[in-house]
Amino acid sequence: MSKVLLVHAKGGPPLGHVLSRTAARAEVHLLALSALPPAVAGSARRLCASVVTPADGDRPDLVSLIVARAEAVGADAVLTFSEYAVVAVAEACEALGLKGAGSAAALARDKRLMRRTWRQHGLPQPEFRPVDTEADLHAAARALPGPLLLKAAWSAGSTAHRIIRSPHEVPAAWARSRAVMAESAQLGYAELHVAEADAHYVVEQIVTGTASGWFDEPGWGDYVSVEGVVTDGTFRPVCLSGRMPTVEPFTERASITPALLPEDAQDRIVDLARRAVDALGLRDCGTHTEIKLGADGRMWLIETAARFGGAMTVPQIEEVFGLDLVGMLVDHLLGRPAAWPERALTPARARGAAGSLVVLAVDGRGRAWPDRRLWDFRAVSADVPLSRGSRLSVVAESSLADGEVVPVYDPAAGANTMAALCLLSATDARTVLRDFETVVDALPRVLPAAQPQEVSA
């Protein structure tokens, strides 16, 4: 039986989903760079032939660690679904002579290199400047038309994002962004291979997006993601996912599959995603490309990742289109045939719809809840009215336990302050969107109020 070394770290699709699909295709050996979520620790040990969690002192060189473990178990493929381990796994695959994202993987991680590459290829994107110091940021703020968005070059999940509306906001934005990166590293949400990654930033012009003219009804966000894969250097789009509007500054609230776009609009978006991925030169990996939508058909590239979309993107696609992306990628890496779609699947091919909702302590307009609440999915499922045929569930490994205090939303920390991740299945994408709006409005009402001693605990 073929053997796969799965490198686990924070982020990406739920580990339980990934493990079950990988184990159905091969013997799995798990290298856990992050602690296993308690909800899946037991099943991980049942599904895996081995589970190794190296001590911090045992990983001075992450690539060498991965290579050594792959050689020890005789791995025929090595893969990860975590943004933070993508570059290390790609370099390990190069050293082992195995299929992987390739030597260009860093271009899909470092936002500075990504934007430089796209600029060289003449692709549409916001104006930007790389920044390494506060002085660089001051210079960029003078050179670029505002408002601006400061990002950590190696971050994910909208962490360390700060909007800069005037030059006098530069010092506070710089200090807060750096502090959030340090906090994220303590939580395990940080690049694992590039030691100096926390010192790299990029600032870019905030372009004006709009969902009007793209979607037929209100409520959709002004950006989409193209989910796909690269096999032997060829980009293969799978489908598009839509969004609810983000929470300031640009924290994602919900992803919905499929995106309800006309076919001609989808084709234009996919063409831009293809050019973006091709420019990066990726070889064998999942891809997730986010694109901002503007007036009069304008589009701007936000970013491309050399891995599948995180949260519940992969399970959503499996539910809606019947594609096991994890299993198909494992097959490809092992040299087996995989039946990728010939073109991006449209809403007409969907069997219902699915979406994932990040629970944040803000209402539908992005305003903070008036008081502190306890997370309690039982209360949500019992008291929030959903559409006929809709089903809401909670992703346990990505959520607080019932009874824990919902964190105060921190715009700079982004998804680090989420309380839970929920999955909703419905008859169509419009229903998912409307049901999510209902859930968001109901949460500060149906969740139990936190007592002062619970908040201070």
ABEGO torsion letter per residue (X at the ends): XBBBBBBBBBEEBBAAAAAAAAAAABBBBBBBABBBBAAAAAAAAAABABBBBBBAAABABAAAAAAAAAAAAGBABBBBABAAAAAAAAAAAAAAGBBBAEAAAAAAABAAAAAAAAAAAGBBBBBBBBBABAAAAAAAAAABBOBBBBBBAABBGGBGBBBBABAAAAAAAAAAAAAAAAAAAAAGBBBAABAAAAABBBBBBBBBBBABGABABBGBBABBBBBBBBBGGBBBBABBBBBBBBBOAABBABBBOBBBBBAAAAAAAAAAAAAAAAAAGBABBBBBBBBBBBBGGBBBBABBBABBBBEAAAAAAAAAAGBBAAAAAAAAAAGBBBBBBABBBBAAABBEBBBBBBBBBBBAAGBBBABBBBBBAAAAAAABBBBBGBBBBBBAAABBBBGBBBBBBBAAAEAAABABBBBBBBABAAAAAAAAAAAAAAAAAABBBBBAAAAAX
